[in-house]
Amino acid sequence: MKTLGHVHGIISNIVIVKADGAVGQNEICYVYCGDTRMMAEVIKVIGDDAYVQVYDSTRGLKIGDKVEFDGKGNWTELKCK
């Protein structure tokens, strides 16, 4: 089951989310603004507040908008030859 949350604060492209379950730093989440789904990454967690960086314009985003955490991190695998 995915963790859900809602927008609690907005500071430019940093959004503070109240999460209803466990979330981790670097976890990918999706912030919903109407029908638009915006990808974001958790950059800091304090209690049940997750600070997420949204990779899109937050214009039109409102307090209370839905957020869905996918439980996966933003990882890149590097291979050396």
C-alpha positions in Angstrom: 0.0 0.0 0.0 1.4 3.4 -1.0 1.8 6.2 1.5 -0.5 9.2 0.9 -0.3 12.7 2.1 -1.5 16.2 1.5 0.1 19.6 0.8 0.6 21.5 4.1 2.9 24.3 2.8 4.3 25.7 -0.4 7.6 27.7 -0.7 8.3 28.1 -4.5 9.2 24.6 -5.7 9.6 23.2 -2.2 6.4 21.7 -0.8 5.8 20.6 2.7 3.6 17.4 2.9 1.9 15.9 5.9 2.3 12.1 5.3 0.0 9.5 6.7 2.8 6.9 6.9 6.5 6.3 6.6 8.5 8.1 3.9 12.2 8.2 3.3 14.7 10.8 2.1 15.2 10.6 -1.7 11.9 8.8 -2.1 9.9 9.8 -5.3 6.4 11.1 -4.9 3.7 12.6 -7.0 2.0 15.9 -6.2 -1.5 16.3 -7.8 -2.7 19.7 -8.9 -6.1 19.1 -10.4 -5.6 16.6 -13.2 -1.8 17.3 -13.4 0.6 14.9 -11.7 4.0 16.4 -10.9 7.0 14.3 -9.9 8.9 15.3 -6.8 11.7 14.0 -4.5 11.7 14.0 -0.7 14.7 16.1 0.4 14.1 16.1 4.2 11.8 14.4 6.7 10.9 15.9 10.1 8.3 13.9 12.0 5.3 13.4 9.7 6.4 16.4 7.5 8.1 15.6 4.3 9.9 18.4 2.4 9.7 17.6 -1.3 11.3 19.3 -4.3 8.9 19.5 -7.2 10.4 19.1 -10.7 7.7 21.3 -12.3 6.0 24.7 -11.7 3.9 24.7 -8.5 1.6 27.4 -9.8 -2.0 26.6 -9.0 -1.0 24.1 -6.2 -3.1 24.5 -3.1 -3.0 23.5 0.6 -4.7 20.2 0.9 -3.8 18.9 -2.6 -3.1 15.1 -2.8 0.4 13.6 -2.6 1.2 10.0 -3.3 4.6 8.4 -2.3 5.7 5.5 -4.4 8.2 3.9 -2.0 11.0 4.1 -4.5 14.2 6.1 -4.4 15.7 8.3 -7.0 18.8 6.1 -7.7 21.3 5.8 -10.5 23.6 2.8 -11.0 27.1 3.6 -12.2 29.2 0.9 -13.9 32.9 1.2 -14.3 34.9 -0.5 -17.1 
